Amino acid sequence: MTAEPRRITTDVAIIGTGLAGFAAAVFCLDRGIEALQLGHAGALSYTTGYFDLIGYDGGRPIADPWAALADLEANWPGHPLARMPRATIERAFRRFTQAIGELGIAYVAPGAGNVRALLPTGLAKTTCSIPATMAAGVAALADGKRTVIIDLVGLVGFSAAEFVANFAADWPALRAARLGFPDMDGGGEAHPEVMARALEVRATRERLAERIRAVVGDAECVGLPAILGVHAPDRVHAAMEELVGSPIFEIPTMPPAVPGLRLRELLEQAMPARGLRLVSQHKAARADLRPDRIDLTHRDNFGEVVVEAATAILATGRFLSGGLTAERTVLREPLFDLPVEQPASRADWHREDCFDPRGHAINRAGVIVDDDFRPLDAAGAPVHPRLFAAGAILAGQDWVRQRCGAGLAIATAWGAVEAAAGVLGR
Ligand SMILES: Cc1cc2nc3c(=O)[nH]c(=O)nc-3n(C[C@H](O)[C@H](O)[C@H](O)COP(=O)(O)OP(=O)(O)OC[C@H]3O[C@@H](n4cnc5c(N)ncnc54)[C@H](O)[C@@H]3O)c2cc1C
């Protein structure tokens, strides 16, 4: 005998637990709209923690991202951010960074311009909003402060000596120091996440702070790899500053790293407490478009579950997360089999030179939507009036080259939620 699948109804089903999916969930809850979200680990764990809005144009850093948005239509016709009013993008981006703060990780509110934030290899990147634990690093770089960069014996993904060497011309007042992390200094490999969880214990903080104090010397501030706790990093950061007696900033390590893990764990724990129905670690295996709803089927330990959604937002990301797949000669969207805008042949996916400054056509491939973020069929009509898409899956953008990952995810999630709310009469 085959058991009948269990059935759940929801106003909005959000497919994907990346930045776009969680941003959509935040905006649904803000509007009092019932939402159910499902998805697996995706690209979120890889981010530096920085929220980029739009950072680069043709390889050149953008100082004023808000002005750059206004120029986007001319420079990138068809870009998803170019079809939204600048004020709406700003409202969405500010609300999301504020919401992350309310949930438990403080972010520096986006300002009038981009900032130069630190990367693990001793380079700076242009971004819009950064975690509060990293803010002193932006100021230290801008002012060229005397700073000691610390790495830890056995730590994977960060070298203070490399950081200092690469910044030598830009930031001469840097020096490097290597310390043993309490109880992990035996010479074996150690991962940032393990150190971050250990620093949630006061005794470990006290022991590490004592070792840091011994190397501060005349430094005005201290740079550490991002290991200051997974939960409540602001509390761990403040406690360490007090124990060391100097301003401290975190530097993201190589992905996957603690800042992304923090965001994932925060959102997974705090959002259900605010009313989101989160089906984590499960992917929608099948989607059925009904006349007045969308059915999404997944399987848990007890069998099949069908989510009957009045509206659905597809936020399944690109190749890394499984939102797009590349077959031998064609790119596909595997869940709904939506048309994917793509180069005419596989030979056109990539340019000859991997580092060609014009980028690769495959990175602009994706799902085409209308101004209400509804995916379009081959004839240019909405595939279904209740289906929307948001985030990196969208066509017409190249978030890696433009450094617009978070901005694209957040703004288009806002647009998709607004359109879904319209269908729901909310
Ligand atoms: C190495 C790296 C570094 C990055 N650094 C930055 C940075 O510094 N700043 C920045 O702004 N952005 C950064 N990003 C980009 C950012 O993390 C996101 O990739 C981007 O914002 C897109 O988010 P998304 O939600 O659209 O897609 P993703 O984050 O890829 O999320 C897609 C989600 O959909 C889920 N999914 C897929 N198929 C299904 C299905 N059938 N059913 C249910 N769920 C499904 C996946 O499990 C995943 O949870 C970085 C990304 C990478 C890979």
The ligand as a Tripos MOL2 file, in Angstrom:
@<TRIPOS>MOLECULE
LIG
   53    58     1     0     0
SMALL
NO_CHARGES

@<TRIPOS>ATOM
      1 C1         32.5350   31.9380   -3.0240 C.3       1 LIG1
      2 C2         31.4260   32.9490   -2.9260 C.ar      1 LIG1
      3 C3         31.6570   34.1570   -2.3120 C.ar      1 LIG1
      4 C4         30.6430   35.1070   -2.2160 C.ar      1 LIG1
      5 N1         30.9140   36.3020   -1.6100 N.ar      1 LIG1
      6 C5         29.9610   37.2520   -1.5880 C.ar      1 LIG1
      7 C6         30.2270   38.5120   -0.9880 C.ar      1 LIG1
      8 O1         31.3010   38.7780   -0.4700 O.2       1 LIG1
      9 N2         29.2360   39.4430   -1.0120 N.ar      1 LIG1
     10 C7         28.0130   39.2010   -1.5930 C.ar      1 LIG1
     11 O2         27.1710   40.0990   -1.6050 O.2       1 LIG1
     12 N3         27.7310   37.9950   -2.1480 N.ar      1 LIG1
     13 C8         28.6730   37.0250   -2.1540 C.ar      1 LIG1
     14 N4         28.4050   35.8140   -2.7260 N.ar      1 LIG1
     15 C9         27.0880   35.6340   -3.3750 C.3       1 LIG1
     16 C10        25.9950   35.1740   -2.4400 C.3       1 LIG1
     17 O3         26.4340   34.2340   -1.5140 O.3       1 LIG1
     18 C11        24.8440   34.4720   -3.1760 C.3       1 LIG1
     19 O4         25.3580   33.5490   -4.0540 O.3       1 LIG1
     20 C12        24.0660   35.3780   -3.9900 C.3       1 LIG1
     21 O5         23.7200   36.4520   -3.2160 O.3       1 LIG1
     22 C13        22.8560   34.6350   -4.6020 C.3       1 LIG1
     23 O6         21.9240   34.2100   -3.6430 O.3       1 LIG1
     24 P1         20.7090   33.2840   -4.0440 P.3       1 LIG1
     25 O7         19.8730   33.1430   -2.8320 O.co2     1 LIG1
     26 O8         20.0990   33.7570   -5.2940 O.co2     1 LIG1
     27 O9         21.3510   31.8680   -4.4040 O.3       1 LIG1
     28 P2         22.1090   30.8420   -3.4660 P.3       1 LIG1
     29 O10        22.7730   31.5220   -2.3440 O.co2     1 LIG1
     30 O11        22.9210   30.0210   -4.3800 O.co2     1 LIG1
     31 O12        20.9370   29.9540   -2.8270 O.3       1 LIG1
     32 C14        20.1590   29.0580   -3.5710 C.3       1 LIG1
     33 C15        19.4330   28.1260   -2.6190 C.3       1 LIG1
     34 O13        18.4930   27.3420   -3.3540 O.3       1 LIG1
     35 C16        18.5150   26.0210   -2.8560 C.3       1 LIG1
     36 N5         17.9360   25.1170   -3.8560 N.ar      1 LIG1
     37 C17        18.4300   24.7300   -5.0600 C.ar      1 LIG1
     38 N6         17.5570   23.8800   -5.6680 N.ar      1 LIG1
     39 C18        16.5070   23.7240   -4.8100 C.ar      1 LIG1
     40 C19        15.2940   22.9960   -4.8460 C.ar      1 LIG1
     41 N7         14.9820   22.1880   -5.8890 N.pl3     1 LIG1
     42 N8         14.4480   23.0620   -3.7990 N.ar      1 LIG1
     43 C20        14.7330   23.8510   -2.7200 C.ar      1 LIG1
     44 N9         15.8760   24.5800   -2.6380 N.ar      1 LIG1
     45 C21        16.7530   24.5170   -3.6670 C.ar      1 LIG1
     46 C22        19.9590   25.7740   -2.5020 C.3       1 LIG1
     47 O14        20.0480   24.7020   -1.5890 O.3       1 LIG1
     48 C23        20.3300   27.1390   -1.8840 C.3       1 LIG1
     49 O15        19.9680   27.1530   -0.5360 O.3       1 LIG1
     50 C24        29.3880   34.8370   -2.7720 C.ar      1 LIG1
     51 C25        29.1270   33.5890   -3.3650 C.ar      1 LIG1
     52 C26        30.1340   32.6620   -3.4580 C.ar      1 LIG1
     53 C27        29.8350   31.3640   -4.1360 C.3       1 LIG1
@<TRIPOS>BOND
     1     1     2 1
     2     2     3 ar
     3     2    52 ar
     4     3     4 ar
     5     4     5 ar
     6     4    50 ar
     7     5     6 ar
     8     6     7 ar
     9     6    13 1
    10     7     8 2
    11     7     9 ar
    12     9    10 ar
    13    10    11 2
    14    10    12 ar
    15    12    13 ar
    16    13    14 ar
    17    14    15 1
    18    14    50 ar
    19    15    16 1
    20    16    17 1
    21    16    18 1
    22    18    19 1
    23    18    20 1
    24    20    21 1
    25    20    22 1
    26    22    23 1
    27    23    24 1
    28    24    25 2
    29    24    26 1
    30    24    27 1
    31    27    28 1
    32    28    29 2
    33    28    30 1
    34    28    31 1
    35    31    32 1
    36    32    33 1
    37    33    34 1
    38    33    48 1
    39    34    35 1
    40    35    36 1
    41    35    46 1
    42    36    37 ar
    43    36    45 ar
    44    37    38 ar
    45    38    39 ar
    46    39    40 ar
    47    39    45 ar
    48    40    41 1
    49    40    42 ar
    50    42    43 ar
    51    43    44 ar
    52    44    45 ar
    53    46    47 1
    54    46    48 1
    55    48    49 1
    56    50    51 ar
    57    51    52 ar
    58    52    53 1
@<TRIPOS>SUBSTRUCTURE
     1 LIG1         1 GROUP 0 **** ****
